[in-house]
């Protein structure tokens, strides 16, 4: 039974390669998911401000691509969450409570972002330009908050401070760790 786990020496390299491939794709999609909404909103704002129909149409076209990239990032992120538990059961069993908290917060930020991506995409020509632009602000802010949560979990995994592997009562995690 233990030979099927990722921490068995024969399965360690394939598990790392699978995680590297998944992370490599997700990082690309996540970067677009964080930066592209701000670029699209800026293009739309500038189009409305200058009364430039071409720039507004470009923002509308980019918004469709943003929706596809967001969906691809959602799928690749879901895959990563399953891989963390399946490929690294020892790590998740021992420290999952510690760095799981920022991932929970990232999940909340993701759902807020997903809701407002939907409002933004389906709000074209249904909302006033002002309401449409305002619907984009939580979308952009939630993307940045989600990125911060993931980076804080990654930072804790690279420098695990504030948690003790001996006792679970001392686990303060990446947001409350102090030296």
Long-range contacts (C-beta under 8 A, 24 or more apart in sequence): 5-89, 5-90, 6-86, 6-87, 6-88, 6-89, 7-88, 7-89, 7-90, 15-87, 15-88, 18-83, 18-87, 19-80, 19-83, 19-87, 19-88, 22-76, 22-79, 22-80, 22-83, 23-80, 25-76, 26-73, 26-76, 26-77, 26-79, 26-80, 29-69, 29-72, 29-73, 29-76, 29-77, 30-73, 30-77, 30-147, 30-150, 32-66, 32-69, 32-73, 33-69, 33-70, 33-73, 33-113, 33-143, 34-143, 34-144, 34-146, 34-147, 36-62, 36-65, 36-66, 36-69, 37-66, 37-117, 37-120, 37-136, 37-139, 37-140, 37-143, 38-140, 38-143, 40-66, 40-136, 41-133, 41-136, 41-137, 41-139, 41-140, 44-132, 44-133, 44-136, 45-133, 48-129, 48-133, 60-124, 63-120, 63-121, 63-124, 64-121, 66-117, 66-121, 67-117, 67-121, 70-113, 70-114, 70-117, 74-110, 74-114, 77-110, 94-165, 95-160, 95-163, 95-165, 95-171, 97-168, 97-171, 97-173, 98-156, 98-160, 98-163, 98-171, 98-172, 98-173, 98-174, 99-153, 99-156, 99-157, 99-173, 99-174, 101-173, 101-174, 101-175, 102-149, 102-150, 102-152, 102-153, 102-156, 102-173, 102-174, 102-175, 103-149, 103-150, 103-153, 105-145, 105-149, 106-145, 106-146, 106-149, 106-150, 106-153, 109-142, 109-143, 109-145, 109-146, 109-149, 110-142, 110-146, 112-138, 112-142, 113-138, 113-139, 113-142, 113-143, 113-146, 116-142
